[in-house]
């Protein structure tokens, strides 16, 4: 199973904040799970590959989106 996400932001610093927030997910993953997040200018790209269970795949996507949401709320709060 594979999923690819592209998130676009208004500013490169916002994209950098989100990429940095989810990048720790790129290490120490269980066998059969691959998560890679990169940033280019105002966009964040994430690719998830799972060779194990559907539940693991869904949980990984849910975790990623939860971390993205928290990072977005943090920089929105700083702007206010």
C-alpha positions, 0 to 999 in steps of 0.5 A, a space after each residue: 500500500 502506498 500514499 503520497 501527500 502534498 501540502 502547500 503553504 503560503 510561506 516557505 517557513 510554514 512548510 519548513 515548520 510542518 516538515 520539521 514537525 513530522 520528520 522524526 517519523 522518518 526514523 525507527 519505523 517497524 519493518 515493512 513501514 516506510 515514511 519519508 517527508 521532504 520540503 521544497 520551498 512552500 510545499 511538503 511532500 510525504 510518502 508512506 509505504 506499508 507492506 504489512 497490515 491495513 491497520 498499520 497503514 491507516 494508523 500511520 496516515 492518521 498519525 501523520 495528519 495529526 502531527 501536521 494539524 498540530 504544527 499548523 495550529 502552532 504557527 497559526 497561533 503564533 501569527 495571532 
